[in-house]
């Protein structure tokens, strides 16, 4: 009897624009994916239960035009309209991935404690590829990943920590030689500790500014012809296959 596919919920709202890429990434990782507007999950007209899914993905974009702050309005909807199901989901150990604006949304729910994302120190929108180094994190998303090259596209990606942080830095921006203390342009936004991605202590919740869903095929690499890259899969796909395998084998 064939094994049932892992069910993934990809959340969307007005202004989120990386949802299609994230859906494709989860599908390519072998999951069954539903794309749902937040109004379908929370509020008086909800017709979808978060409890019915094994993984939650929150994509990038500019949710609600970033009014009141990047990710703030969707974060408020989660806090005030989806609090109990969301807490249940996280506490059950089911994986949650927030990418770019999705990371901003997760951070502003308070999920990572006293963590926020500020405008880039460069004062401009950074759109290019960067390298990150795994710090030895226990994140389920980073299994088998030591260093990774991914695209970025953000204006507010500078990670800042307060006094009550409930997360660890799992990926650090680094230079070509792997130096995780390298400054701009290798650290594209001025993040404290060169933080490019952070995870919950459990390793099941992960947020990052770079876009793994934009590198699920080797043909998306900017130098795939020049470097004669022979792999078919892009390195970013590993984030998604890791989470699907974790649910299949360990939950």
C-alpha positions as CSV (number, residue, x, y, z in Angstrom):
1,X,0.0,0.0,0.0
2,X,1.5,3.4,-1.0
3,X,2.5,5.7,1.8
4,X,0.2,8.7,2.2
5,X,1.7,12.0,1.2
6,X,2.6,14.5,3.8
7,X,0.1,17.4,3.8
8,X,1.5,20.9,3.7
9,X,-0.5,24.1,4.1
10,X,1.0,27.2,2.3
11,X,-0.5,30.4,3.7
12,X,-1.2,33.4,1.6
13,X,-2.7,36.9,2.0
14,X,-3.0,40.0,-0.2
15,X,0.5,41.0,-1.3
16,X,2.2,37.7,-0.7
17,X,3.8,36.8,-4.1
18,X,6.1,33.9,-3.6
19,X,3.3,31.4,-2.9
20,X,3.4,29.6,-6.3
21,X,7.2,28.9,-5.9
22,X,6.8,27.6,-2.4
23,X,3.9,25.3,-3.5
24,X,6.1,23.9,-6.3
25,X,9.0,23.3,-3.9
26,X,6.9,21.3,-1.5
27,X,5.3,19.3,-4.3
28,X,8.7,18.6,-5.8
29,X,9.7,17.4,-2.3
30,X,6.9,14.8,-2.5
31,X,4.2,16.5,-0.4
32,X,0.5,17.1,-1.0
33,X,0.1,20.9,-0.9
34,X,-2.9,23.2,-0.3
35,X,-2.6,26.9,-0.9
36,X,-5.0,28.8,1.4
37,X,-5.8,32.4,2.1
38,X,-5.6,33.3,5.8
39,X,-9.3,34.1,5.7
40,X,-9.9,30.4,4.9
41,X,-8.1,29.3,8.0
42,X,-8.9,32.1,10.6
43,X,-12.0,34.1,11.3
44,X,-15.8,33.8,10.8
45,X,-15.6,32.3,7.2
46,X,-12.8,29.8,7.9
47,X,-13.3,26.4,6.2
48,X,-9.9,24.9,6.6
49,X,-8.3,23.5,9.8
50,X,-4.7,24.0,10.5
51,X,-4.8,20.8,12.6
52,X,-5.3,18.8,9.4
53,X,-1.8,19.5,8.1
54,X,1.7,18.3,9.0
55,X,3.7,21.3,7.8
56,X,3.1,25.0,7.5
57,X,4.8,27.2,5.0
58,X,4.7,31.0,5.1
59,X,6.0,32.5,1.8
60,X,7.6,35.8,0.9
61,X,6.2,38.9,-0.6
62,X,4.8,42.1,0.8
63,X,1.7,41.0,2.7
64,X,-0.8,43.8,2.9
65,X,1.8,46.1,1.3
66,X,3.9,46.0,4.5
67,X,1.6,48.6,6.0
68,X,2.2,49.0,9.8
69,X,5.5,47.2,9.3
70,X,6.7,44.2,7.3
71,X,4.6,41.1,8.2
72,X,2.8,42.9,11.0
73,X,-0.8,42.6,9.8
74,X,-0.6,38.9,9.0
75,X,1.2,38.3,12.4
76,X,-1.7,40.1,14.1
77,X,-4.2,37.9,12.3
78,X,-2.4,34.8,13.6
79,X,-2.2,36.2,17.1
80,X,-5.8,37.3,17.4
81,X,-7.6,34.9,15.1
82,X,-5.5,31.8,15.0
83,X,-3.7,31.7,18.3
84,X,-4.8,28.4,19.7
85,X,-4.5,26.3,16.5
86,X,-1.1,27.9,15.8
87,X,0.2,27.3,19.2
88,X,-1.0,23.7,19.0
89,X,0.7,23.2,15.7
90,X,4.0,24.5,16.9
91,X,3.9,22.7,20.2
92,X,3.2,19.4,18.5
93,X,6.5,19.5,16.8
94,X,5.2,19.9,13.2
95,X,7.6,21.9,11.0
96,X,7.0,25.6,10.2
97,X,9.0,27.4,7.6
98,X,8.9,31.2,7.1
99,X,10.8,32.7,4.1
100,X,11.5,36.4,3.7
101,X,8.2,38.1,4.4
102,X,7.1,34.8,6.0
103,X,10.1,35.0,8.4
104,X,9.0,38.6,9.2
105,X,5.5,37.3,9.9
106,X,6.7,34.5,12.2
107,X,9.0,36.9,14.1
108,X,6.3,39.4,14.7
109,X,4.0,36.7,16.2
110,X,6.6,36.5,19.0
111,X,7.4,32.9,18.1
112,X,11.1,33.5,18.3
113,X,10.8,35.7,21.4
114,X,12.4,39.2,21.3
115,X,13.5,39.1,17.6
116,X,12.7,41.5,14.8
117,X,13.8,42.5,11.3
118,X,14.9,46.0,10.5
119,X,15.6,47.9,7.3
120,X,18.9,46.9,5.6
121,X,21.9,48.9,6.8
122,X,22.8,49.6,3.2
123,X,19.6,51.6,2.9
124,X,18.5,49.8,-0.2
125,X,16.7,46.8,-1.5
126,X,19.3,43.9,-1.8
127,X,18.6,41.5,-4.7
128,X,21.4,39.1,-5.5
129,X,22.8,35.7,-4.4
130,X,24.6,35.1,-1.1
131,X,26.4,32.3,0.8
132,X,25.4,31.0,4.3
133,X,27.1,28.6,6.6
134,X,25.3,26.1,8.9
135,X,26.3,26.8,12.6
136,X,25.8,23.2,13.6
137,X,22.1,23.7,14.2
138,X,19.6,21.0,15.1
139,X,17.1,22.4,12.6
140,X,15.2,19.6,10.8
141,X,15.4,21.9,7.7
142,X,19.2,22.0,7.6
143,X,20.1,18.3,7.8
144,X,22.9,17.6,5.3
145,X,23.5,21.2,4.6
146,X,26.8,22.7,5.6
147,X,27.0,25.7,3.3
148,X,24.4,27.0,0.8
149,X,24.2,29.6,-1.9
150,X,20.7,31.2,-2.3
151,X,19.1,34.3,-3.7
152,X,17.9,37.2,-1.6
153,X,15.4,40.0,-2.4
154,X,14.5,42.2,0.6
155,X,14.7,45.7,2.0
156,X,14.1,44.8,5.7
157,X,16.2,41.8,6.5
158,X,18.4,42.9,9.3
159,X,17.9,40.5,12.1
160,X,18.0,42.1,15.6
161,X,17.8,40.5,19.0
162,X,16.5,41.8,22.3
163,X,17.0,40.3,25.7
164,X,14.4,37.5,25.7
165,X,15.3,35.5,22.6
166,X,13.8,32.0,22.0
167,X,15.8,31.1,19.0
168,X,19.3,30.2,17.8
169,X,21.2,31.4,14.8
170,X,21.2,28.4,12.5
171,X,22.6,30.0,9.3
172,X,25.2,32.8,9.1
173,X,26.0,34.9,6.1
174,X,29.6,34.3,5.1
175,X,32.3,35.3,2.7
176,X,33.6,33.0,-0.1
177,X,36.1,31.5,2.3
178,X,33.4,30.7,4.8
179,X,34.2,33.6,7.2
180,X,31.0,34.1,9.2
181,X,32.2,37.4,10.5
182,X,32.4,38.9,7.0
183,X,30.7,42.3,6.7
184,X,28.8,43.9,3.7
185,X,28.4,42.8,1.0
186,X,28.7,39.3,2.3
187,X,26.3,40.1,5.1
188,X,23.8,41.9,2.9
189,X,21.7,43.6,5.5
190,X,23.8,44.1,8.6
191,X,22.2,41.3,10.7
192,X,23.5,40.9,14.2
193,X,25.8,37.8,14.3
194,X,25.5,37.6,10.5
195,X,22.2,35.9,11.1
196,X,20.6,34.7,7.8
197,X,18.3,32.1,9.4
198,X,17.1,31.3,12.9
199,X,15.4,28.3,14.4
200,X,13.4,27.4,17.5
201,X,15.1,25.5,20.2
202,X,13.2,22.4,19.1
203,X,14.6,22.8,15.5
204,X,11.1,22.5,14.0
205,X,10.4,26.2,13.3
206,X,12.7,28.0,10.9
207,X,12.8,31.5,9.5
208,X,15.2,32.9,6.9
209,X,15.4,35.9,4.6
210,X,17.0,34.1,1.5
211,X,14.7,32.1,-0.8
212,X,15.3,28.3,-0.9
213,X,12.2,27.9,-3.0
214,X,13.9,29.9,-5.8
215,X,16.7,27.4,-6.1
216,X,15.0,24.0,-6.5
217,X,16.4,23.4,-9.9
218,X,20.1,23.7,-10.9
219,X,19.0,25.7,-13.9
220,X,18.0,28.5,-11.5
221,X,21.7,29.0,-10.5
222,X,23.0,32.2,-12.0
223,X,26.2,30.4,-13.2
224,X,24.9,26.9,-14.0
225,X,26.3,27.0,-17.6
226,X,29.6,28.7,-16.7
227,X,30.3,26.3,-13.8
228,X,28.9,23.3,-15.8
229,X,26.7,22.3,-12.9
230,X,25.5,18.8,-13.5
231,X,23.1,18.3,-10.6
232,X,19.5,18.5,-11.6
233,X,18.2,19.6,-8.2
234,X,18.9,23.0,-6.8
235,X,20.4,23.1,-3.3
236,X,17.3,24.9,-1.9
237,X,15.2,21.9,-2.4
238,X,16.9,20.2,0.5
239,X,15.0,22.5,3.0
240,X,11.7,21.0,1.7
241,X,12.7,17.4,1.4
242,X,14.2,17.5,4.9
243,X,11.0,18.6,6.4
244,X,8.9,16.1,4.4
245,X,11.2,13.2,5.4
246,X,11.2,14.4,9.1
247,X,7.4,14.2,9.2
248,X,7.3,10.8,7.3
249,X,9.9,9.2,9.5
250,X,9.8,10.9,12.9
251,X,6.3,12.1,13.6
